[in-house]
Amino acid sequence: MRAILAQAEQEFAVSDLPVSAVLPDILAALESASQTLLAAPTGAGKSTWLPLQLLEQAILPGRIIMLEPRRLAARNVAQRLAEQLNQPPGETVGYRMRGKSCVSATTRLEVVTEGILTRMLQQDPMLDGVSLVILDEFHERSLQADVALALLLDVQQGLREDLKILLMSATLDNARLAAMLPDATLIISAGRSYPVERRYASLNPSVRFEEAVAREVLQLLRDESGSLLLFLPGVAEIERVKRELESRVADDIDLAPLYGALSLAAQQRAILPAPAGRRKVVLATNIAETSLTIEGIRLVVDSALERRALFDARTGVTRLQTQRISQASMTQRAGRAGRLMPGICLHLISSEQAARAAAHSEAEILHSDLSSLWLELLQWGCTQPEQLQWIDPPPGKSLRAAQQQLTQLGALDDNGLLNAQGRRMAQLGSDPRLSAILIAAGQDADAVASAALLVAVLEDPPRSGSADLREALYRPQPQWQRRARQWQHRLKVSGGRVDEARFAALLAAGFSDRLARRRDRSGRYQLANGLGAKLDDQDSLTRNEWLIAPALLQGSAAPDARILLALPIDIVALCQQRPALIEWRTEVEWDDEKGTLRAFKREQIGALVLKTQPLARPESEVLHAAMLRWVAEKGLSVLGWSPAAEQLRLRLHCAAEWLPAENWPAMNDAALLDSLESWLLPQMSAVRDLKGLQSVDLVSALLHLLTWSQRQRLDTVLPTHYTVPTGSRLPVRYHADKPPSLAVRIQEMFGEATNPTVAEGRVPLVLELLSPAQRPLQITRDLAAFWRGAYPEVQKEMKGRYPRHPWPDDPTSALPTRRTKKYSPQG
């Protein structure tokens, strides 16, 4: 990778922004290389100046697409670029984001976000008419940016060698990007708009967080001039610190929150300059780390914390975690103070802690719900993630959870590929759950109107504090109504009236696993997916036995997820509208009083039981399936494991470890429980009860997992017995966490010079050498060393204790024996 370093001047006009020093190198790179990496400090002009220079000077016959990871940044970057051309957005420079488009036939530079670039690629993989794609603020490693890069590289390699990619950020992970893109040109623009003094101060742990932060902010405002940007981890902290500051800041200071859930208008108010003669304090989440220029800021206070959403693939629920930010994020935050003048950044962390922080933030792909990503990949024609290039490959566990969810939503066929419904869901470009709701509406105008409003609300959920979804649906705000009309237009079904009676059935199309039944009067519910969920005790929704809860949040310590949004439902009416939700299942349970298994037939929605009836003698096929589910739930210990079965399982475990090149079946609990139908079911033909189940020959059962050649191979390389020199066939004991062992009387090993082995000589047996009375004498994995070393001492002691047994001076040449001297050929 070619690296170019340029030092920018500290004082500059607009045309002398730091990035202008490397503009010739960027232009040259775009001519010679397919991929270019630009690391440029905050305020260098890479987002708000460079794209216009590329439009004017680069040899690019087509349009430029620039991906911004956040909606507010996208809109503001486009606005500033257009202003420099003395044009409104939508002419030379335009923008597109979810629910809003401002482009025209004359637009040559489009700033896009919210997966818009992915949609463009899916609709036209050639990206006809596009010459350059810029991925801005790539350090954020958003899921959409990672997907976009993977697809763009695929397009470059297979369809468009002429397509150019430019990755930009103040803090690129250069080493990893260089490894992934070895032919890319790396350009580094050094220098900052204005110098920033970085200070560090740990908060007093005995003082409330909001009080401690407020004190630091107030002190800095007293000591320094200019407006201040305060980074906090989340909305709750913003509100608490704001309350602390409201009564204590000077009269000329305005407080302005800034976070993603605010309306665009409210966000714009936060970034506009303070009125003449006034200052402002902007209380922001990490939304303000991006390309935004917040006017008048020369002071930054950084809490050094962020709140990240972490998806739990096991539960299918997201939890929020407050954590320290990376050094790259600290650099980004500090840079906000030097955009327009020399500034100060106070990090509320010790310098030692800051130095120990991770260099870069973890990519979103590592802890996100990947159902949308998997849908995109299947639509792209990619059935294996390895077919594309990733900086961080999608985790297998999360992909399996995504496949399971898409299957539940009816998007995949038996081969795991997109079916007709899945292709329609992919074309809609929304979250798969929301797409399933829209598709469930069909072509009925009232159903489409109802589904469109429902999806509009779930895309931009209310922040009223009430969990009752009816408050939003029955009194929709203007932005939801506008978005609903857009969805109706997309679905090509106009007119129709919102029908409140349809909401439950539509929600169930996307969130059937979130059906919830009340457990008690304290607001605790069980979900159809088996998880627990909870409402606040005072919430009026707790009066309802049945809910459907599309929005959940898992706490860090609470066992139950918190219900953020829910809709009361009539379960009888829902079952009539969506009969496919119901399944009849036969289950077995252990009856402690009678000491036997009992069979039941149950009408269920997931884990929620609607009706139960006992079964006197269910059919074998139904009973056996229920027994397998019971074993899967209770674990393998409920089966009758004989020593021979345990040893077979251990031998296969050892074979996989010692002979990994051969395709041995996995023997861990999870693998065996997942494959019960393959190995246990074939042995259950006569099983009717627990006694019969525990009598199943598990040796024969496990052998179902092996081919005939594997069975022969196993007996050869990991035998059950070892024949010692006397001809005795003695059992070899295998273990999960230590070498295999052989217990043998010492006289039977006379004449054996070397230690016996298994696994084609790879693994020596541990010999437990026994006295004639079967008492342990010595343990060794090196028989030759034992004969040379410890044996004379053993010989001396044993001659006195067992004089009738042979104790030769040279055991390696003596004849082995099971008998005393009286019967020995030497005796």
C-alpha positions in Angstrom: 0.0 0.0 0.0 1.3 3.4 -1.0 1.3 6.0 1.9 1.3 9.8 1.2 1.8 12.3 4.1 1.0 16.0 3.8 1.2 18.6 6.5 -1.4 21.3 6.3 -1.0 24.9 7.3 -2.5 26.0 10.6 -3.9 29.2 9.1 -5.9 28.8 5.9 -8.7 30.1 3.7 -11.4 27.8 2.5 -9.2 26.7 -0.4 -6.4 25.9 2.0 -8.2 23.4 4.2 -5.7 20.7 5.3 -7.1 18.2 2.8 -6.3 20.6 0.0 -2.6 19.8 0.4 -3.2 16.2 -0.6 -5.8 16.9 -3.3 -3.3 16.2 -6.2 -2.5 12.8 -4.6 -6.2 12.0 -4.2 -6.8 12.8 -7.9 -3.8 10.7 -8.9 -4.9 7.8 -6.8 -8.4 7.9 -8.3 -6.9 7.6 -11.7 -4.5 4.7 -10.9 -6.2 2.7 -8.1 -9.6 1.1 -7.7 -9.6 1.8 -4.0 -8.3 4.8 -2.1 -8.1 5.3 1.7 -8.1 8.9 3.1 -7.2 9.5 6.7 -7.9 13.2 7.3 -8.3 14.9 10.7 -11.5 16.4 12.0 -12.1 19.7 10.3 -9.8 18.9 7.3 -12.6 19.5 4.8 -12.9 15.9 3.6 -16.7 15.8 3.8 -17.7 19.4 3.1 -15.0 20.5 0.6 -13.3 17.6 -1.1 -16.4 16.1 -2.9 -16.9 19.4 -4.8 -13.2 19.4 -5.9 -13.6 15.8 -7.1 -16.7 16.8 -9.1 -14.7 19.6 -10.7 -11.2 18.1 -11.1 -11.4 14.3 -11.1 -11.7 12.4 -14.4 -15.1 11.0 -13.4 -17.7 10.8 -16.2 -20.4 9.6 -13.9 -22.0 10.6 -10.6 -20.5 10.5 -7.1 -22.4 8.7 -4.3 -21.3 9.5 -0.8 -22.5 7.3 2.1 -22.9 9.1 5.5 -23.8 6.7 8.4 -26.2 9.2 10.1 -29.2 10.9 8.7 -28.5 14.3 10.3 -25.0 14.3 9.0 -26.1 13.3 5.5 -28.6 16.2 5.3 -26.2 18.8 6.7 -23.3 17.7 4.5 -25.5 17.9 1.4 -26.8 21.4 2.5 -23.3 22.8 3.1 -22.0 21.4 -0.2 -25.0 22.9 -2.1 -24.5 26.3 -0.4 -20.9 26.5 -1.6 -22.3 26.2 -5.2 -25.0 28.8 -4.4 -27.7 26.2 -5.1 -30.4 24.6 -3.0 -30.0 20.8 -2.4 -31.5 18.8 -5.2 -29.6 20.4 -8.1 -25.9 19.6 -8.5 -25.8 18.2 -4.9 -28.7 16.1 -3.5 -29.4 13.7 -0.8 -31.5 10.6 -0.2 -32.5 9.0 3.1 -35.3 6.8 4.4 -38.6 8.6 3.6 -37.0 11.6 2.0 -35.4 12.2 -1.4 -34.0 15.5 -2.7 -32.4 14.8 -6.1 -33.0 15.7 -9.7 -31.8 14.8 -13.2 -29.0 17.4 -12.8 -27.7 15.9 -9.6 -24.1 14.8 -9.9 -23.3 14.2 -6.2 -25.7 12.3 -4.0 -25.3 12.0 -0.2 -27.1 8.9 0.9 -27.7 7.0 4.1 -30.0 4.5 5.9 -29.2 1.6 3.5 -30.0 3.6 0.4 -26.7 2.7 -1.2 -27.5 -1.0 -0.6 -30.9 -0.6 -2.2 -29.2 1.1 -5.2 -26.8 -1.8 -5.6 -29.5 -4.4 -5.3 -31.6 -2.6 -8.0 -28.7 -2.0 -10.3 -25.5 -4.0 -9.5 -23.7 -2.2 -12.3 -24.3 1.1 -10.6 -24.9 2.5 -14.1 -23.8 6.2 -14.4 -21.9 6.1 -11.1 -18.1 6.6 -11.2 -17.1 7.0 -7.5 -18.6 5.8 -4.2 -17.3 7.5 -1.1 -17.8 5.9 2.3 -17.5 8.7 4.8 -16.8 8.4 8.5 -15.8 4.8 7.9 -14.3 4.5 11.4 -17.9 4.1 12.8 -18.0 0.7 11.1 -21.7 0.8 10.8 -23.4 -2.4 9.5 -24.6 -0.7 6.4 -21.1 0.6 5.6 -19.6 -2.9 6.0 -22.3 -4.4 3.8 -21.9 -1.6 1.2 -18.1 -2.1 1.1 -18.5 -5.9 0.6 -21.0 -5.5 -2.2 -18.9 -2.7 -3.9 -15.8 -4.8 -3.9 -17.8 -7.7 -5.4 -19.0 -5.3 -8.1 -15.5 -4.1 -8.8 -14.2 -7.6 -9.2 -17.0 -9.0 -11.3 -18.8 -6.2 -13.1 -17.1 -2.7 -13.0 -13.3 -2.6 -12.9 -13.7 1.2 -13.6 -15.7 1.8 -10.4 -13.8 3.7 -7.8 -14.1 3.5 -4.0 -12.9 6.1 -1.6 -12.9 5.4 2.2 -12.6 8.5 4.4 -12.3 9.0 8.2 -10.2 10.9 10.7 -9.3 7.6 12.4 -9.1 4.7 9.8 -8.0 1.3 11.0 -5.2 1.5 8.5 -3.5 -1.8 9.4 -6.6 -3.9 8.9 -7.8 -2.1 5.8 -4.3 -2.4 4.3 -4.4 -6.2 4.9 -7.9 -6.4 3.2 -7.1 -4.0 0.4 -3.4 -4.4 -0.4 -3.6 -2.6 -3.7 -5.4 0.5 -2.2 -3.6 3.8 -2.0 -3.4 5.3 1.5 -3.3 9.1 1.7 -2.9 10.8 5.1 -3.6 14.4 5.5 -1.9 15.5 8.7 -2.7 18.7 10.6 -5.8 20.0 12.3 -8.0 23.0 11.6 -6.9 24.6 14.9 -5.0 23.2 17.8 -7.0 21.5 20.6 -5.6 21.2 24.1 -6.6 17.8 25.5 -7.1 17.6 29.3 -8.0 14.6 31.5 -9.9 14.5 34.8 -11.5 11.5 36.6 -14.9 12.0 38.0 -15.4 11.6 41.8 -17.1 8.2 42.2 -18.8 9.3 45.4 -20.8 12.0 43.6 -23.8 11.3 41.4 -22.7 11.1 37.7 -24.9 13.9 36.5 -23.8 16.2 39.4 -20.1 15.4 38.8 -20.4 16.1 35.1 -22.3 19.3 35.6 -19.6 20.6 38.0 -16.9 20.0 35.3 -19.0 21.7 32.6 -19.8 24.7 34.8 -16.1 25.2 35.8 -15.0 25.1 32.1 -17.7 27.6 31.1 -16.5 29.9 33.9 -12.9 29.6 32.9 -13.2 29.7 29.1 -15.2 31.6 26.4 -17.2 30.0 23.6 -19.9 27.4 23.3 -19.5 23.9 24.7 -20.3 20.4 23.3 -20.9 17.7 26.0 -20.8 14.1 25.0 -22.9 11.8 27.1 -23.7 8.0 26.6 -27.5 8.3 26.2 -30.7 10.2 26.3 -31.3 9.5 30.0 -28.0 11.0 31.0 -28.6 14.0 28.7 -31.9 14.7 30.5 -30.4 14.3 34.0 -27.4 16.5 33.3 -29.6 19.1 31.6 -31.7 19.3 34.8 -28.6 19.8 36.8 -27.4 22.6 34.6 -30.7 24.4 34.0 -30.7 26.3 37.3 -26.9 26.8 37.5 -25.7 28.1 34.1 -25.4 31.8 33.4 -28.4 33.7 31.9 -26.6 34.0 28.5 -26.2 30.2 28.0 -28.8 28.0 26.2 -29.0 24.3 26.6 -29.6 22.2 23.5 -30.0 18.4 23.5 -28.9 16.5 20.4 -29.6 12.8 19.8 -30.9 10.6 17.0 -34.5 10.2 18.3 -35.1 14.0 18.1 -36.9 15.4 15.0 -34.7 16.8 12.3 -35.9 20.2 13.2 -34.9 19.8 16.8 -31.5 18.5 15.7 -31.0 21.5 13.4 -31.7 23.9 16.3 -28.9 22.2 18.2 -26.3 22.7 15.5 -27.2 26.3 14.5 -25.0 29.0 15.9 -26.1 30.6 19.2 -27.7 34.1 18.8 -25.4 37.1 19.0 -24.3 37.7 22.6 -25.3 34.2 23.8 -23.5 30.9 24.3 -24.9 27.4 24.1 -24.2 24.0 25.7 -25.0 21.1 23.3 -25.7 17.9 25.2 -25.1 15.1 22.6 -24.7 11.4 22.2 -22.1 10.1 19.8 -24.2 11.4 16.9 -22.0 14.5 17.2 -18.8 12.6 16.5 -19.6 12.6 12.7 -19.3 15.2 10.0 -21.5 17.7 11.7 -20.1 21.2 12.3 -21.8 22.6 15.4 -21.4 26.3 15.0 -19.4 28.2 17.7 -18.0 25.2 19.6 -14.6 25.6 21.0 -15.0 23.6 24.2 -15.7 19.9 24.4 -16.4 17.8 27.5 -16.2 14.1 26.8 -17.7 11.6 29.3 -15.6 8.9 27.5 -18.7 6.8 27.6 -21.1 5.5 24.9 -24.2 3.3 24.9 -24.1 0.5 22.4 -26.9 -1.8 21.3 -25.8 -5.4 21.5 -28.0 -8.1 19.9 -28.2 -11.4 21.8 -28.6 -14.1 19.1 -29.8 -16.6 21.7 -32.8 -14.6 22.9 -33.3 -12.4 19.8 -33.5 -9.3 22.0 -31.2 -6.3 22.0 -29.7 -5.0 25.2 -28.0 -1.6 25.8 -24.6 -1.5 27.3 -22.8 1.5 28.6 -19.0 1.3 28.0 -15.8 3.2 27.5 -15.2 4.6 24.1 -12.2 3.8 22.0 -9.2 6.0 21.5 -10.4 6.7 17.9 -13.7 8.0 19.3 -11.8 10.2 21.8 -9.8 11.6 19.0 -13.0 12.3 17.0 -14.7 14.0 20.0 -11.7 16.1 20.8 -11.6 17.2 17.1 -15.0 18.9 17.5 -13.3 21.6 19.6 -10.9 22.6 16.8 -13.3 23.0 13.9 -13.5 26.8 13.9 -11.0 28.1 16.4 -8.4 26.9 18.9 -10.2 24.8 21.5 -10.1 22.6 24.6 -11.3 19.1 25.1 -11.7 17.8 28.7 -12.0 14.0 28.8 -13.7 12.8 32.0 -11.2 9.9 32.4 -7.7 9.7 33.6 -4.9 9.8 31.0 -3.8 6.3 32.1 -7.3 4.9 31.5 -7.5 6.7 28.1 -4.2 5.1 27.1 -5.5 1.7 27.9 -8.7 2.1 25.9 -9.1 0.0 22.7 -7.6 1.6 19.6 -10.8 1.4 17.6 -14.5 0.7 18.3 -15.9 -2.8 17.5 -17.7 -3.1 14.2 -21.5 -3.1 14.4 -21.6 -6.3 12.4 -20.2 -8.2 15.4 -23.1 -7.5 17.8 -26.1 -6.8 15.6 -29.3 -8.6 14.4 -28.1 -9.9 11.0 -31.5 -10.9 9.6 -31.5 -7.8 7.3 -27.9 -8.6 6.2 -28.7 -12.2 5.4 -31.7 -11.1 3.4 -29.5 -8.7 1.5 -26.9 -11.4 0.8 -29.4 -13.9 -0.4 -30.9 -11.3 -2.7 -27.4 -10.5 -4.0 -27.1 -14.2 -4.8 -24.6 -14.9 -2.1 -25.3 -18.1 -0.1 -22.1 -18.1 1.9 -20.7 -15.0 3.6 -17.2 -16.1 2.6 -18.0 -15.4 -1.0 -17.6 -11.7 -0.1 -14.7 -9.7 1.4 -15.2 -8.5 5.0 -13.0 -6.7 7.5 -14.9 -8.5 10.2 -16.8 -11.6 8.9 -20.4 -11.9 10.2 -20.4 -14.1 13.3 -21.8 -17.6 12.6 -24.0 -17.7 15.7 -25.7 -14.4 14.6 -26.1 -15.7 11.0 -27.8 -18.9 12.3 -30.2 -16.8 14.4 -30.9 -14.6 11.3 -31.7 -17.7 9.2 -34.0 -19.0 11.9 -35.9 -15.7 12.1 -36.2 -15.4 8.3 -37.6 -19.0 8.2 -40.1 -18.1 10.9 -41.1 -15.1 8.8 -41.7 -17.3 5.8 -38.9 -15.8 3.7 -36.9 -19.0 3.0 -37.6 -22.2 1.2 -36.5 -25.7 2.3 -33.0 -25.1 1.0 -32.5 -21.8 2.9 -32.9 -19.7 -0.2 -35.3 -16.8 -0.8 -38.8 -17.9 -1.8 -41.3 -15.7 -3.5 -42.3 -14.0 -0.2 -38.6 -13.6 0.7 -37.9 -11.9 -2.6 -40.7 -9.4 -2.0 -39.5 -8.7 1.5 -36.0 -8.1 0.1 -37.3 -5.7 -2.5 -39.1 -3.6 0.1 -35.7 -2.9 1.8 -37.1 -2.6 5.3 -36.4 -4.6 8.4 -37.5 -8.2 7.6 -40.1 -8.2 10.4 -41.6 -5.0 9.1 -41.5 -6.2 5.5 -43.4 -9.3 6.6 -46.2 -7.1 8.1 -46.5 -5.1 4.8 -46.6 -8.3 2.7 -49.2 -9.9 5.1 -51.6 -7.0 4.1 -51.9 -8.4 0.6 -53.7 -6.1 -1.8 -56.6 -5.2 0.5 -56.7 -1.4 0.7 -57.7 -1.2 4.3 -55.2 -3.9 5.3 -52.4 -2.0 3.5 -53.4 1.3 5.1 -53.3 -0.3 8.5 -50.0 -2.1 7.9 -48.4 1.0 6.5 -49.3 3.0 9.6 -48.1 0.2 11.9 -44.8 0.0 10.1 -44.4 3.8 10.1 -44.8 3.9 13.9 -42.5 1.0 14.5 -39.8 2.5 12.2 -39.8 5.7 14.3 -41.3 4.6 17.7 -42.9 7.1 20.0 -40.9 8.5 23.0 -43.9 9.3 25.1 -43.0 6.9 27.9 -46.2 4.8 27.5 -45.8 1.2 26.3 -49.4 1.2 24.9 -49.0 1.1 21.1 -52.6 2.2 20.7 -51.7 5.7 21.7 -49.6 6.1 18.6 -51.8 4.1 16.2 -55.1 5.8 17.2 -53.6 9.4 17.2 -50.9 9.2 14.6 -48.5 12.1 14.3 -47.9 13.8 11.0 -44.5 12.2 10.3 -46.1 8.7 10.7 -49.0 9.6 8.4 -46.5 10.9 5.7 -44.4 7.8 6.0 -47.5 5.5 5.9 -48.6 7.2 2.6 -45.1 6.5 1.2 -45.5 2.8 2.0 -48.9 2.7 0.4 -47.3 4.3 -2.7 -44.5 1.7 -2.6 -47.0 -1.1 -2.3 -49.1 0.4 -5.2 -52.3 0.1 -3.2 -53.9 3.5 -2.7 -56.9 4.6 -0.6 -58.1 2.4 2.2 -58.9 3.3 5.8 -57.0 2.3 8.8 -58.8 -0.6 10.5 -57.9 -1.0 14.2 -59.2 -4.6 14.2 -56.4 -5.6 11.8 -53.5 -4.5 13.9 -53.1 -7.6 16.0 -53.1 -10.0 13.0 -50.7 -7.8 11.1 -48.3 -7.5 14.0 -48.3 -11.3 14.4 -47.1 -11.6 10.8 -43.8 -10.1 11.9 -43.7 -10.7 15.6 -45.4 -14.0 16.4 -42.5 -14.9 18.7 -43.4 -11.7 20.7 -46.9 -12.8 21.6 -47.1 -12.6 25.4 -49.3 -14.1 28.1 -49.5 -12.7 31.6 -47.9 -14.7 34.3 -49.1 -12.8 37.3 -50.5 -9.4 38.4 -47.1 -7.7 38.7 -46.7 -7.1 35.0 -44.6 -10.3 34.2 -45.3 -12.0 30.9 -44.1 -15.1 29.1 -43.3 -14.7 25.4 -44.0 -17.3 22.7 -40.3 -17.6 22.2 -40.0 -18.8 25.8 -38.4 -15.7 27.2 -39.8 -13.6 30.1 -40.8 -10.0 29.7 -42.1 -7.3 32.0 -44.1 -4.1 32.1 -43.9 -1.5 34.8 -46.3 -2.4 37.6 -48.3 0.8 37.2 -48.7 0.4 33.4 -52.4 0.0 32.5 -51.5 -2.7 30.0 -51.0 -5.1 32.8 -54.7 -5.6 33.0 -54.5 -7.5 29.7 -53.8 -11.2 29.8 -52.6 -11.3 26.2 -50.3 -8.8 24.5 -48.0 -8.7 21.4 -44.8 -6.8 22.2 -42.8 -5.7 19.0 -40.3 -3.6 21.0 -38.3 -5.2 23.8 -35.1 -4.2 25.6 -33.0 -6.6 27.7 -31.5 -5.0 30.8 -28.0 -5.8 31.9 -29.0 -7.7 35.0 -32.8 -8.2 35.0 -33.9 -11.7 33.9 -36.9 -10.4 32.0 -36.8 -8.1 29.0 -38.5 -4.8 29.3 -41.6 -4.3 27.2 -41.2 -0.9 25.4 -44.2 -1.1 23.1 -47.2 -3.6 23.2 -50.7 -4.0 21.8 -53.5 -5.8 23.7 -55.0 -8.7 21.8 -58.0 -10.9 21.8 -56.3 -14.3 21.5 -59.4 -16.1 20.2 -59.9 -13.5 17.4 -56.2 -13.7 16.6 -56.3 -17.5 16.3 -59.2 -17.2 13.9 -57.5 -14.6 11.8 -54.1 -16.4 11.8 -54.8 -20.1 12.3 -51.2 -20.9 11.0 -49.9 -19.6 14.3 -51.3 -22.6 16.2 -49.6 -26.0 16.3 -50.7 -29.2 18.0 -47.8 -30.9 19.8 -47.5 -34.1 21.8 -45.3 -33.7 24.8 -44.1 -36.0 27.6 -43.5 -35.1 31.2 -42.0 -37.0 34.1 -44.6 -37.7 36.8 -42.7 -37.7 40.1 -45.6 -39.3 42.0 -46.1 -42.2 39.6 -42.5 -42.4 38.5 -43.4 -42.5 34.8 -43.7 -40.5 31.7 -47.1 -39.0 30.8 -48.1 -37.9 27.4 -50.1 -34.8 26.6 -51.5 -33.2 23.4 -51.2 -29.4 23.5 -52.5 -26.6 21.3 -49.6 -24.0 21.4 -48.3 -20.8 19.9 -44.6 -21.3 20.4 -44.1 -21.9 24.1 -47.5 -20.6 25.0 -50.0 -23.3 25.8 -53.7 -22.7 24.8 -55.2 -26.1 25.6 -53.9 -29.4 27.0 -55.4 -32.9 26.9 -53.9 -36.1 28.3 -53.1 -39.0 25.9 -53.6 -42.6 27.1 -51.6 -44.3 24.3 -50.3 -42.0 21.6 -49.0 -43.4 18.3 -45.3 -44.4 18.4 -44.3 -41.7 15.9 -45.9 -38.9 17.9 -44.7 -40.3 21.2 -41.1 -40.8 20.1 -40.9 -37.2 18.7 -42.2 -35.9 22.0 -39.6 -38.1 23.9 -36.8 -36.6 21.7 -38.0 -33.1 22.6 -38.1 -34.1 26.3 -34.5 -35.4 26.0 -33.4 -32.3 24.2 -34.9 -30.2 27.1 -33.7 -32.3 30.0 -30.3 -33.3 28.6 -28.4 -36.5 27.8 -28.2 -37.5 31.4 -31.8 -38.9 31.3 -30.6 -41.7 29.0 -29.1 -44.9 30.3 -25.4 -44.5 29.7 -23.6 -47.8 30.1 -19.8 -47.8 30.5 -19.4 -49.1 27.0 -21.5 -46.2 25.6 -19.6 -43.7 27.6 -16.3 -45.2 26.3 -17.6 -45.1 22.7 -18.5 -41.4 23.1 -15.1 -40.7 24.6 -13.2 -42.6 21.8 -15.0 -40.5 19.2 -14.2 -37.4 21.1 -10.5 -38.4 21.2 -10.6 -39.4 17.5 -11.7 -35.9 16.6 -8.9 -34.4 18.6 -6.1 -36.7 17.6 -7.0 -37.4 14.0 -8.7 -34.1 13.0 -8.2 -34.6 9.3 -10.9 -37.3 9.4 -14.5 -36.3 9.5 -15.6 -37.7 12.9 -19.0 -36.7 14.2 -19.0 -34.2 17.1 -19.7 -35.8 20.5 -20.4 -32.7 22.7 -23.8 -32.4 24.3 -25.0 -29.7 22.0 -24.2 -31.7 18.9 -25.7 -34.9 20.1 -28.9 -33.1 21.3 -29.2 -31.4 17.9 -28.9 -34.8 16.1 -31.1 -37.0 18.3 -33.2 -38.0 15.3 -30.1 -39.3 13.5 -28.8 -41.6 16.2 -31.3 -42.1 19.0 -34.6 -42.4 17.2 -33.6 -45.5 15.1 -33.1 -47.4 18.3 -36.5 -46.5 19.8 -38.9 -48.7 17.9 -40.0 -50.6 21.0 -39.9 -47.7 23.4 -43.1 -46.8 25.1 -42.0 -45.4 28.5 -39.1 -44.1 30.4 -37.9 -47.6 31.4 -37.8 -48.5 27.7 -36.0 -45.2 26.8 -33.3 -45.8 29.4 -32.9 -49.4 28.1 -31.9 -48.2 24.6 -28.5 -49.6 23.6 -26.6 -46.4 23.2 -23.6 -48.1 21.7 -25.7 -49.2 18.8 -27.4 -45.8 18.7 -24.1 -43.8 18.5 -22.8 -46.1 15.8 -25.6 -44.8 13.6 -23.5 -41.6 13.3 -20.6 -43.5 11.7 -20.2 -45.0 8.3 -19.0 -48.6 8.1 -15.5 -47.5 7.2 -15.4 -45.1 10.1 -16.4 -47.9 12.5 -13.6 -50.1 11.1 -11.2 -47.2 11.3 -12.1 -46.3 14.9 -11.6 -49.9 16.1 -8.2 -49.9 14.4 -6.8 -46.6 15.6 -8.6 -46.3 19.0 -9.3 -49.9 20.0 -11.4 -50.7 23.0 -8.8 -53.3 24.2 -5.1 -53.8 24.1 -3.5 -57.2 23.9 -0.5 -57.4 26.2 2.5 -59.8 25.7 0.8 -62.6 27.7 -2.1 -62.5 25.3 -4.5 -61.0 27.8 -6.9 -58.6 26.1 -7.3 -55.7 28.6 -9.6 -52.7 28.3 -8.2 -49.3 27.4 -9.9 -46.5 29.3 -10.4 -43.2 27.4 -10.9 -39.9 29.0 -12.0 -36.4 27.9 -9.2 -34.4 29.4 -6.3 -36.8 29.9 -4.5 -39.5 27.9 -6.0 -43.0 27.7 -4.9 -45.6 30.3 -4.3 -49.3 30.6 -4.2 -51.1 33.9 -2.0 -54.2 33.7 -0.1 -56.4 36.1 3.6 -55.7 35.8 4.6 -59.4 35.0 2.3 -59.3 31.9 4.5 -56.6 30.4 7.8 -58.4 30.7 9.4 -58.6 27.3 7.8 -55.4 26.1 10.6 -52.8 25.5 8.5 -49.8 24.4 5.4 -48.1 25.6 2.2 -49.1 23.7 0.3 -46.4 21.8 -3.0 -45.7 20.0 -4.0 -43.3 17.2 -1.3 -44.6 14.9 1.5 -44.1 17.4 0.5 -40.5 18.2 -0.7 -41.1 21.7 1.2 -43.3 24.3 -1.0 -45.1 26.7 -0.7 -44.3 30.4 0.3 -47.7 31.9 -1.0 -48.3 35.4 1.4 -51.1 36.4 -0.1 -53.3 39.1 1.3 -55.7 41.7 0.3 -59.4 41.6 -2.4 -58.4 44.1 -3.7 -55.7 41.6 -2.3 -52.9 43.7 -0.8 -49.8 41.9 2.9 -49.9 41.6 3.8 -47.3 39.0 2.2 -45.0 36.5 4.2 -44.3 33.3 3.9 -43.2 29.7 7.4 -44.3 28.9 7.9 -48.0 29.7 11.5 -48.2 28.5 12.4 -45.4 30.9 10.6 -47.2 33.7 12.6 -50.4 33.1 15.8 -48.5 33.1 15.1 -46.2 36.0 12.5 -47.0 38.7 12.2 -50.8 38.1 15.2 -51.9 40.2 13.6 -50.2 43.3 10.3 -51.8 42.5 12.0 -55.2 42.0 13.8 -55.0 45.4 10.5 -54.2 47.2 8.4 -56.8 45.3 10.8 -59.7 45.7 10.4 -59.4 49.5 6.6 -59.0 49.3 5.8 -61.5 46.5 8.7 -64.0 46.5 6.7 -66.6 44.6 6.4 -64.3 41.6 9.3 -63.8 39.1 11.2 -60.5 39.3 13.9 -60.7 36.6 16.9 -58.4 36.4 16.2 -57.7 32.7 12.4 -57.4 32.3 12.7 -56.5 28.6 14.0 -60.0 27.8 12.0 -62.0 30.3 9.0 -64.0 29.4 5.7 -62.4 30.4 3.5 -64.4 32.7 0.2 -64.4 34.6 1.4 -67.1 37.0 3.8 -67.6 40.0 7.3 -69.2 39.7 5.7 -72.7 40.4 3.9 -72.5 37.0 6.4 -70.4 35.2 8.6 -72.0 32.5 11.6 -70.3 34.3 10.4 -71.4 37.7 
